[in-house]
């Protein structure tokens, strides 16, 4: 993977970053990283915000622009949208709802089989995170006190979900069905709403 692609991937997955952080992580000079960032800025893929610190000059934090985020968009998004449009045109809204429901049930059954051997909530979420990572969601799991936070830094169905919001609702429903009535799943951040990532707070009811 080229250095520029590694930088973009790092920003997509982790969010805003400084040139110093990138230099240390990728074993590059700070000057070299800054040159990469200026090139990416010229291409419209990144932008920056200068953050004030207590002592010295402000620290420059780089982040992806909307164009930068689109570099990671699903390549098959347009095809999926065309298919969804065709389904709705041929079979109406109810036909489209049936397609979404069928996808939800298939995904649920696949995940349920994978989670069958898990002995507790944390093990279930670790397996679920791995499954989502394999599907391209750039997923990670964090602990927040007694709660868990499932983070998805990318959404491979984002383009289609913007066109068909029921796909997003279906994702949340799948998580809730998998974890059961005693577990509460809340979506706190949402890519479709313009945020950088999707996050789900998962806690016992």
KOLVO-864202 format. One line per field, with one value per residue (C-alpha): y, x, z; residue number from 0. Coordinates in Angstrom, 1 decimal. Each point is the difference from the previous one (the first is absolute). Layout:
# residues N
c2 (Y ...) $
c1 (X ...) $
c3 (Z ...) $
nr (NUM ...) $
This chain:
# residues 205
c2 (0.0 3.4 2.5 2.3 -2.8 -1.0 3.5 0.3 -3.4 1.0 3.2 -1.8 -2.5 2.2 3.5 3.3 -0.4 2.2 -0.2 -1.0 -2.9 -1.3 0.4 -2.0 -2.7 -0.4 0.7 3.0 3.5 2.7 2.0 -2.9 -0.5 3.7 -0.2 -3.0 2.0 3.0 -2.1 -1.7 3.5 1.2 -3.1 1.0 -3.2 1.5 3.2 1.2 1.8 1.8 -0.9 2.4 -1.4 1.4 0.7 0.7 0.1 -1.7 -3.6 -0.8 -2.9 -1.5 -1.7 -1.5 2.2 -1.4 -0.7 -1.9 -2.1 -0.9 -1.6 -2.8 -0.3 -3.3 -0.4 -1.9 2.6 1.3 -3.5 -0.8 3.2 -0.9 -3.4 1.5 2.4 -2.9 -1.9 2.9 0.7 -3.6 -1.0 3.3 1.2 -3.2 -2.0 2.1 -0.4 -3.8 0.1 1.9 -2.3 -3.0 1.4 0.7 -3.5 -1.5 2.2 -0.8 -3.7 0.2 2.0 -2.1 -3.2 1.7 1.3 -3.3 -1.1 3.3 -0.3 3.7 3.4 1.0 -3.2 0.6 3.5 -1.0 -2.5 2.5 2.6 -2.5 -0.8 3.7 0.6 -2.8 1.6 3.3 2.1 0.8 -1.2 0.1 -0.6 2.2 -0.2 3.0 -0.9 -2.7 0.8 -1.0 2.3 -1.7 2.4 -0.2 2.4 -0.8 -1.1 -2.1 0.4 3.7 1.1 -2.5 0.9 3.7 -1.1 -2.6 1.0 -3.2 -1.7 2.0 -0.8 -3.6 0.0 1.3 -2.6 -2.8 1.0 0.2 -3.4 -1.6 1.3 -0.5 2.0 0.3 2.1 3.5 1.2 3.7 1.6 3.1 1.1 -0.6 0.4 0.7 2.9 1.6 -1.4 -1.6 -3.5 -2.0 -0.9 -2.2 0.0 -3.4 -0.5 -2.2 1.3) $
c1 (0.0 1.4 0.8 -2.8 -2.5 1.2 -0.4 -3.5 -0.9 1.4 -2.1 -3.1 0.3 1.3 -1.2 2.0 3.8 3.1 3.0 2.1 -2.2 0.1 3.8 0.4 -2.4 1.3 3.7 0.1 1.4 -2.5 0.9 -0.7 -3.4 -0.8 0.9 -2.4 -2.7 0.4 -0.4 -3.1 -1.4 0.6 -2.0 -2.8 0.3 1.0 -0.4 1.4 -0.9 2.5 -0.7 1.3 2.3 1.1 3.5 1.4 -1.5 -3.4 0.1 -1.2 -2.5 -0.7 -3.3 -1.7 -2.3 -3.3 2.0 2.6 -2.7 -1.4 3.4 -1.2 -3.5 -1.4 1.0 -3.2 -2.2 -1.5 -0.8 -1.8 -2.0 -1.0 -1.2 -2.0 -1.6 -0.9 -1.5 -2.1 -1.1 -1.0 -1.4 -0.8 1.0 -1.2 2.3 3.0 -0.9 -0.1 3.5 1.4 -1.8 1.4 3.6 -0.6 -1.1 2.9 2.5 -1.5 0.1 3.6 1.1 -2.1 1.8 3.4 -1.0 -1.5 3.1 0.4 -0.4 -0.7 -0.7 3.6 0.8 -3.0 1.1 3.6 -1.3 -2.4 2.7 2.2 -2.8 -0.7 3.8 0.1 -3.0 1.9 -1.5 3.4 -1.5 1.4 -1.3 0.6 -1.0 -1.6 -0.5 -2.7 -1.0 1.6 0.4 0.0 1.7 -0.3 2.3 -1.2 -3.3 0.3 -3.8 -0.1 -0.8 -2.9 -1.2 -0.2 -2.4 -1.8 0.1 -1.7 3.3 1.4 -3.0 0.5 3.6 -1.1 -2.8 2.4 2.3 -3.0 -1.4 3.4 0.6 -3.5 -2.6 2.2 2.6 -0.6 1.6 0.2 1.5 1.8 1.8 -1.1 1.9 -3.2 -0.6 3.3 2.1 3.4 -1.0 -2.9 0.2 -2.3 -0.2 -0.9 -1.1 -2.1 -3.6) $
c3 (0.0 -0.9 2.7 -1.0 0.1 3.4 1.2 -1.3 1.5 3.3 0.0 -1.1 2.8 2.8 -0.8 0.2 0.2 0.2 -2.3 3.0 0.9 -3.6 -0.2 3.2 -1.1 -3.6 0.9 -2.3 0.5 1.1 -3.0 -2.3 1.5 -0.4 -3.7 -0.3 1.8 -2.2 -3.1 1.5 0.8 -3.5 -1.2 2.3 2.1 3.3 1.9 3.3 3.2 2.2 3.7 2.6 2.7 3.4 -1.1 -3.5 -3.4 -0.8 -1.0 -3.5 -0.1 -3.4 -0.9 -3.0 -2.1 -1.4 -3.2 2.0 1.6 -3.4 -0.9 2.2 -1.4 -1.1 -3.7 -0.6 1.6 -3.3 -1.1 3.3 -0.4 -3.5 1.2 2.9 -2.5 -2.3 2.9 1.1 -3.6 -0.7 3.3 1.8 3.4 1.7 -2.3 1.0 3.7 -0.6 -1.5 3.0 2.4 -1.8 0.2 3.7 0.7 -1.9 1.7 3.4 -0.6 -1.1 3.1 2.4 -1.1 0.5 3.5 1.1 2.0 1.8 3.8 0.8 -1.4 -0.5 -1.9 -2.3 -0.7 -0.7 -2.6 -1.4 -0.3 -1.9 -2.4 -0.7 -0.5 -2.6 -1.8 -0.4 2.9 1.6 3.2 3.5 3.5 3.1 3.6 1.7 3.7 0.0 -3.6 -3.3 -3.0 -3.5 -2.4 -3.8 -1.7 -3.5 -1.5 -3.2 -0.6 0.7 -3.5 -0.2 3.5 -0.9 -2.8 2.2 3.7 1.0 -0.5 2.9 2.2 -0.9 1.2 3.4 0.2 -0.7 2.9 2.3 -1.1 0.5 3.5 1.3 2.0 3.1 -2.0 -1.2 -3.3 -0.7 -3.1 1.2 -3.2 -3.5 -3.3 -1.9 2.3 -1.1 2.9 -0.5 1.1 1.4 3.7 2.1 3.8 1.2 3.6 2.3 0.3) $
nr (0 1 2 3 4 5 6 7 8 9 10 11 12 13 14 15 16 17 18 19 20 21 22 23 24 25 26 27 28 29 30 31 32 33 34 35 36 37 38 39 40 41 42 43 44 45 46 47 48 49 50 51 52 53 54 55 56 57 58 59 60 61 62 63 64 65 66 67 68 69 70 71 72 73 74 75 76 77 78 79 80 81 82 83 84 85 86 87 88 89 90 91 92 93 94 95 96 97 98 99 100 101 102 103 104 105 106 107 108 109 110 111 112 113 114 115 116 117 118 119 120 121 122 123 124 125 126 127 128 129 130 131 132 133 134 135 136 137 138 139 140 141 142 143 144 145 146 147 148 149 150 151 152 153 154 155 156 157 158 159 160 161 162 163 164 165 166 167 168 169 170 171 172 173 174 175 176 177 178 179 180 181 182 183 184 185 186 187 188 189 190 191 192 193 194 195 196 197 198 199 200 201 202 203 204) $
